[in-house]
């Protein structure tokens, strides 16, 4: 695990800006804004062993979490970012079969989130006939 702490800022088309500070407060004129968020840690995402098959999928998508114990939430999004389905998998449930038969042909994003560690695994799914 690595820890990061670097200040960042961004701007949109301005050459000069002015920042005024007093008593722990600051104000930046214009579009220049500091980003106070920081990435605290990066985890090794390979600890989750998840199988998703078949891909491309015609009707039923199988998700195997045998190598990833714990509770998980499965999300499927279309390429516009619209949530198509959400299913929870409780501890001890190692496999999930979800039907994509009613989905249009195309690409979908499958996200599997461990409810305890928040480790996220993502897969690009191709739905065909």
N, C-alpha and C positions, 0 to 999 in steps of 0.2 A: 504494500500500500504506500502510495506517495502522497505527500501533503503539498498543496500549492497555496500560495498567498501572494498575489500580485495585483496591484491596482491597475485598472483598465479604464479607458474613457473612449468615447466615440464622438464623431462630429459629422455634420451633414452640410457640406458646401460652404462653411465659413472659414475665412482666413484668420481672423482674430476674434478672440472672446476675452471676457474679463470675469474673474471669479473673486467674490468678496466673502470674507470669513470673519466671524466674531463669535466668541463664547461657544465654540464647538459646532456652530452652524455655518453652512456655506451656501452661496447662491451663485450660480453660473448663468450669465446672460446668453441668450441666443440658443442655438441648437446644441452646443457643446455640453455634454452631460457626463459626469463621472459614473462609472458602473461600480457600485459598492458590493456586488455579489462576488463570491469567491468559491472556487471549486475546492472542497475540503478534502476529498479523497477519490482515488480511482481504484476500484476493486478488480480483481482478476475474474472476468466474466466467464472464463472457461470452466469454472467449477460446476456449472449447471449442464448436465448432459441430457439434452432434449432431442427427440427424434420427431420429425414431422413428415408424413408421407401419405399418399403419393403426391408428387409435385412434378408435373401439372396434375391437378385434381379435376375429376369430372363431377362427382357427387359427394362422397364422404371423405373428409379429411381426418386423419388419425394423428393424435398427439400423444407421444409416449414420454412420460416423466419419470420413468423407472430410476434414472440416475440423478434426479433432482427432487429429493424429499421435501415435504412441506406443503403449505397451502399456496395455490397459484390462482391468478385471474387471467383468463384468456380473452384478448380483444382482437377483433378483426375489423380493419378499416378499409374503405375503398380508397382509390388514389386521390380523391378530393378531400380526404381527411374525415369523412363521415363515418361514425361508428356504426358498423353493420350488425355486430353481435357481441355479447359479453357473457362469459360463462365462468363460474368459479369451480375450482378443483380443490377439494379438501384433502388434508393429510391422509395418506393411505390410498387415495385414488390415483393410480399410476397412469391410466389411459383415458383419453377422451375421444369420442367420435362425434364430429360435428358435421352437419349437412350443409353443403354449399350448393345443392341442386337448384335452389331458387335464385341464386346469385347470377348476375349477368356475366358473360365471358369477359375476362380481363385480369388485371393484376390487383392483388390485395395485400395489405400489410398485416401480418399476424404478430401480435405482441403478447408475450407471456411474462407476467410479473410475479415474482416470489413475494407473497404478502408480508413476510417477516423481514427479509433482507433487502427487498426492493430491487434485487437484481433483475434486469430486463433482458430477455432474449427476443430478437426480432427475426422474422422470416418473410421473404417475398414469395407470395403464393400465386401461381398462375392457374386461373379457373378456365377450363375449356369444356367443350361438349364431347 
